[in-house]
Amino acid sequence: MSFKRLLLFVIIIGCYSAASAQFKLTGKVLNDDGKAELKINIPLVFGFYKENSVPIPIAKDGSFNIVLPIKETKFANLIYKRTFHTLLLNPDKNLSVNLKDTILTLISGTALAESKVMQKIDIEEYPFFLENEGNNEFNKLSFAQLKEKVLKPYFAQRDEKIKTVNASTIHFKYKLLIASEVKSIAYNYVNDYARTQIANKLMVDSLILEVFNKADVKPLIFPPGPQYFAFVDNYIRFLETKAFVKIKTDKIPSNQPIPYFGISLDSANIIIKKYDKNYWRWIGVTHNFPLKIVEQYTYQQLINLYNEKDIRPLEGLTKAYQQQFPQSTYYKQVDANVLNLKRLLIENETNKRIKIFEKFDTINTIQEIVNSFKGKVVYLDIWGTWCDPCKEELTYVPQLKAKFKDKDVVFVYLDMDEDSLDQSWRDFIKVNNMEGIHLRKNRKTIEPFWKELLANATDKAEYYPQYFIFDKAGKLVVTKAKRPSEKEALYAQLADYLK
């Protein structure tokens, strides 16, 4: 975190200290070598986002002390040496802990009782069926075997954890909150397993339907924790699966309402094309969850779009949100975010360092672009405005460009978006200040570019994002180059061809 951001956080803490409740976290890092960073991440609503992480300074003797402005009960992750320790932060409470490598020891404080319960049940314990991802024994089982060897023992384990929570002597409110998180995270882990580890689409759908059909969508308490809202996100995707299975089985025409969503498939396709899937999920959540859940869930989606600087879907979803929740406490923030992106768009309309390659629609080979920059190293980024990993990598690009400022490196961006999204693509690169050379192809016209770039590659997978390096002579020298997030490894690759 930058000094300015840390200073801002300190100022916020100072402002809240007189007017709002706080949570005080103290402790000591044993055998601290000064190399590992200590952070705490407090979700806005749900999901792990790096902008929600705050560094905790460690003194020379290993001690630390931080006061956090907490207006309501919040789950948080204390992070040290890549290990996450889940804590429950309550207003006007405190906790003292010790950290030794990956081991967290609870020492004392008014938040000790609920902390011990969460540590005892290991609230975010990684499930046995996700170990050795991509290569474990469960991936080869039949559906009936999965039910018997995965679902049955895992949900039995979950139920035992909930029993332990309910048998504890902590406040009833905390029992409900922790039990809700245990209940929700089980669905989330099974969802992750099905969608990332199982290749057979029919098996994926069957497993998702089997598990989520039995799920109770009502939160045990309000406001619920982040795992519940992640469950909401997964449940909407389950409803998509369930709806399309029903459409196929019942042969529902494309101009008739989709079950659970209330709009036709034709209308859904128009909405997704215009605003992306965030608006589609907005429709799903408003049809299936209480409005107070919809308000917070959608607020997180709006913040995500803002952080990604994705102005087109942000504007559409903001309009719907403000019509539904005109009195929302988040209204001003959401409105200010849209205005800020519009300001960035206007500022970069005349930025000459953001160059759209002239008549790019007539370009049939990437070599035509590269040949324009003989004498310079070209770093090619193949991406799409719809691609979340692509947008995540873009957050590391400013650091990359700063590293090679005034060096002979040219950044070329080949976007894959349909022709109907041409203006959205142009707006996106300007709002995100993506200085470099740009061209766009659609799903069909990008095919020859992939064949050209991967002609001599062992791995011919056409995934997004992907990166390539051309030397000063215009020769493709690195396929599947390092990503911007790999920092020093990528810097070394580029430096090799600058010599």
N, C-alpha and C positions, 0 to 999 in steps of 0.2 A: 504493500500500500504506500502511496506517495505521502510525503510530509504534509501536503495541503489537505489530503483526505483524512489523515490521522488527526490533524489539527481541527478539522471540521467536526470530526467525531467527538473530540475532547470538548469543543464548544457546545455541541448538542448535549453531551452529558452534563456540562455545567449548567446549561439552561434548564434541563429537566430536574436537576438535583434539588432546586428550591420549590419546584411546582409539581413534580411527579414522583411516583414511587420508583424504587431502585432495587437492584439485586447486586449484592457485593460478593465477588468471588476472589478468594485469596488462596495462596498455597505455595508450594515449593517444588521446583524441578530438581530431583536428586541426580547427582553426577552429570550436570548440564555441561556440555562441551562447547556451548556457544554457537553451534552450527545449525541446530534444528529450531524452527520457528514455532511459537505457540500462538494459536489463533482460536477464536470462538466464532462460530457461524450461527446466526439467529435468523431462521427463515422469515421472510415477510409474511407469506401465507403457507407456501409449500415449495418443495424442490430445493436442491442445493445449487446456489449461485454464488460465485466468488465475490460479487459485490456486497454480499451480506456478511463476509468474513472480516473480522476486526483483529489485528495483531495485538497480542498481550506482551508488553515489555517484560523481560526477565532480568532481574538485578544480578549483580556479580555473584551474590551468594545463592542464586537460584530461586529466590523468592519472587512472587508476583502478586499484584493487587489491582483489581479493576472494578469499577462501579458501572453497572449497566442500567440505562433507563428502561424500566419495564412497567408498562401501564396495565398489563394483564399477563396471565400465566402463559409462558412460552417455552417450547422445547428448543434446545440448542445443542450444538455439537462442539465439544472442546477437542481441538485437533493438535496432536503432537506426534511427530515422526510417522506421519501418514496413518495414524490410528485415531478413530473417531470414538469419543466417549459421550453418550447422550445424557444431558442434564435437563432437569425441569426447573425453570427459573420462575419464581413467584415474587410479586411485589413485596418490598420491605422484608425480604428474607436474605440469608447469607449462607455461604458454604465455604469450607476450607478443605483443600485436598492436597495430596502429594502425587507427583508423577515421577515414575522411574521407567525410562524407556517407554514401553507400550502399556505399562501397568498403572492404573489409576487407583489410588487408595483414598477412601473417604475418611476425613478426620473429624470434623465437627461442624456445627452450624444449625440454624433453624430450619434449613432445607435438607437436613441429614436423613430424616426418616424416609421421605419419598425417594431420595437419591439411592438409598440402600435397597429399596424395593426394585427400582429400575435396574440396578446393577445385579441383583439376585436373579432376575428373570432374563437378563441380557436382552433388553428390549429390541435391539436391532440385530440380533444374532443372525449371522449368515447361514442360510439353510443348507442342509446336507446335499440336496440335489443340485445346487449351483456350484459345488466344488469341482475343480478340474473342468471349467467351462469349455464346452465344445468337444470334450472327449471324456465323458463319464458314462458309467454303466446304464444310467436311466434313459439316455437318448435312444437306446435300441429296443426299449420295451414297447409292448402293445398298449393300446388304450386301457384295456382291462388291467394289465399289470401296473400301469402308471397309477391308476386309481388305488390299487392295493398297496403298492410299494412306496408311493410318493405322497399322494393326497391323504390317505387314511392316517399314516403315522405322523405326518407334518401337522395336520389340523388337530390331532390328539395332543401333540406337543404344545400347540398354541393354546388349547383349552386348559391344559395344566398350568400354563403361565398365567392365564386369566384367573384361575382358581387361587393361585398364590397371591395375586394382587388383591383379590376380594377378601382373602383371609388375613390380610395385613391390618395394622391398626392405624394406618394413615387416614387423613381426612377423606370423607366420602367423595368429594369433588375430584380429588386426585386419583382415587380408585377408578372412577368413571373415565377420566381423561387418559390414564395409562392403559386401562383395559381396551379403550377405543383404539389406541395406537397399535396395541398388540394384535387386535382383531384385523385392523386395516392393513398392517404391514404383511400379514400372511397372504392376503389376496394380491398385494403388490408384488411380492416375491414370486408367487406362482405365475402371475401375468408375465413378469420379466423372463422367467424360465421358458414359458410356452412360446413367447414371441422371439426370443433370441437363441434358444438352444435346439428347438425342434424344427426340422426342415420341411416335414410333411405338412402342407397347408391344412388338409382335412383334420389331421391330428391336432394341430394348433387350435382350430376352431372348436373341435370337440372338447378339448381340455378347458378352454376359456368358457364355453357354454356350461360345462359341467360345474365349474367352480362358481362363476358369477351368478348363475341362475338361482343359487341358494343364498346369495348375499343379501343382507338387510342393509338398505341404503341409508337408513336413519342414523344420524350421529347419536351416541349415547349422551353427549353433553355439548353445549354450545358456549363459546366457540370451540370446535374440536382442534386436534393437533394437525401437524403437516402431513402425517401419514394418511389421515382420513381424506384430506383434500387430494392427495396423490391417488387414493382409491377412487375418488370421484372422477378424476381424469381417466383412469383405467376403465371405470365402469361405462363411461361414454363410448369408449372404443369397443367395449363388449357389446353395447347396444347397437353399434354399427354392424358388428359381426352378426348379431342376432337378427337385425332388421334385414340384412341382405340375404341371409339364409331363408328368411320368411318370404322375401320378395321372389326368390327363385322357386321355393316350394309351392307358394300360392299363385305364382305367375301374376304378380301385381303389375299393372301397366305403369309406364314411366311417368304418366301424368296424374297418377293417384297418390295419395299421401303415404309416405314411408312410415311404417309402424315405429312408435316411440319418438319420432321426430316431427310429425305433423305437417311436413311439406313433401311435395312430389320429388321424385328423382331428377326430373328435368329442372326444377327450381333449385335443387341442391347443387347440381352441376354448374348452374349459372352463378350461384353464390360463391362456391369454392373458386371458380375461375376469377371472380371479381375481387374477393376478399381473402381467400385461402381457407384452410380448414379450421382456423381459430373461430371464425364466424359460424361455421357448421357445428362446432362443438358448443358454441354459445346457445344455439338452438336446442341441442341435445340436453344441456344442463338445465335450461329454463323449463323444459318439458318434463323433467324427471326428478328435480330436487327442489327443496324449499328455497324461497327467494333469498333468505339470509345466507344460505350456502352459496347460491349463485353469485351474490354480490362479492363475496371475498374471493371465490375461485376465479371469477372473471377479472378482478382487480390484479391478481397475480399474472394472468395472461396479458393484460394491458401493459404491465410493467415489463414483462419479457419482451414484448414487441417494441417498447420504447428503448430498452437497453440494446436491442438488435438494430435500432434505427430503421425499422421497417414501416415506413409511413403509410403505405396503401392499406394494409390490413388494420393498422392502428386507428386510422381515421374512421373506417367502417365500423369496427367494433366499439370504438368510443361513442359514436353516435347512438348505437343501439343501447349501450350501457347507460348513457345519460338520459335517454328516454325512459328506460326502465327504473332507474334510481336517481331521480332528479334531486333528492335530498341527501344523497350519499356523502359521507364525510370524506370520501376519496375524490369527489367531483373536481375540486380545484386542482388537485395534483394531476389528475388524468388530463384535464383541459390544458394545463400548463405544459405537459409533455408533448401534446400534439402541436401546440404553438411553437415550442422549441425546435421540433423537427422541421416545421415549415420555415422557420428562420434559417436553419442550416441549409435547407434546399435553396432558398433565395441567395444566400451567401455564396454558394458554390455553383450557381448558374453560370457565372463568368470565369470560373477557375480554369485557366488554360492548361493546367497540369493534369486535369481529368480529360483525356482525349478519347473520343469515340472514333475508331478507325473509319476513314471515309469509305463509303460504299461497301461496308463490311458484308452486306448480304450477297455480294458477288464473289467474295473470297471463298475458295474451295479447298485450300490447304493452309496449314499453319505456317508452312515455310514461307509463304508470301508475306506474312507479317514479320517473321524473324529476319528475313533478308533485308528488311528496312532498317535494321539495327546492327549491321555488320560493324565489328569493332567493340561491341558491348556484349556482356553476358545477359542472357534473357531468362528470367524466371517466369514460367508459365503456370497460371493458376486456373484450373478448370472447376467451375463452381455453378451454383444456381441460387436464385433468391429464395427458393422454396426449401433449401437444404440447410438444416440446423447445424450440422457439423461444419459446413462451409462458413456460416456466419460466426460460429465460435472461433474458427481459425482467424477470421478477419480482425478479431480483437487483439491479436498478437502482431499484426502487420505494422502498426506504427513503430514498434520497437525494432522490427526487422529493417524498416526503411531508414530509421535513425542510424542504425549500425552501418548502413551502406550509403549514407548521405554523401553526395559529391563523388561517389565511385561509379564506375562504368557498368552499372546494373540497370536493366530496364524491366519493369514489372508489367506483364501482359495478362489480361483477364479474359478468358473465354467462358462466357456465360451460356448455360443451357436453360432457356425459358421459351415458352411458346410465343408466337408472333403477337397474340392478343395482349401480352404482358410487356410489350416493348416500352411503353411509357413508364410503367412501374419499375422496370429494370433501370431506365435512365434516371428516374428519381432516386432509386436506392443507392446508386453509385455516387450520386451527388450528396445526398444526405449523409452518407458514410465517409465522404471525403476520400474516395478511393482513387488517389492520384496514380495515373498509369495509363496504359493503352487498353481499350476495351472493344470487344466485339461480341455479338450474340448470335447463337444458332438455336434452332428448335430441335425437338427430339429426333426428327428425321435428318435434318441437314447437318447435325453434328456427327453423324455416323462415320463419314469419311475421315474426319479429324481423329477419331478414336483409332481407326485402322492405321492411319499414318503414324500416330504417336506410339502405338503399341506393336507395330510391325515386328520389331526385334526383341520385344519384352517376353520374359518367361511367364510373368503374370499378366494375362490379358484382360483382367477384370476391369470393367468400365464403371467404377464407383466414383462417388463425389464426396469430398473434393479430391483432386489429384494434382500433382505438381511435377514439372519437368524443367530441366536446365539445358540451355543451349550455350555453347561456347562463343567466343568472339568471332569465330569463322562462320557461325550460324549452324553448327552441327549439333544435333541432339546428343548430349553426352551423359545425361542422367535421366532415366525414366523412374517413375515412382520416387521422386526426390523427397527430401525431408519436408515436413510441414512447418509453418511459422511457429507453432507452439513448441516445436523441438529445439528452438532457439540455437544454442551453440552448435549443435550437430548440423543444422542447416547453414549457419554462418560459415562453418568450416567448408562445407560443400561449395558454396558460392565463392569463397576466398580462393579455393584451389584453381578456379578457372579465371580469376582476375589476375593471377600472377603472369 
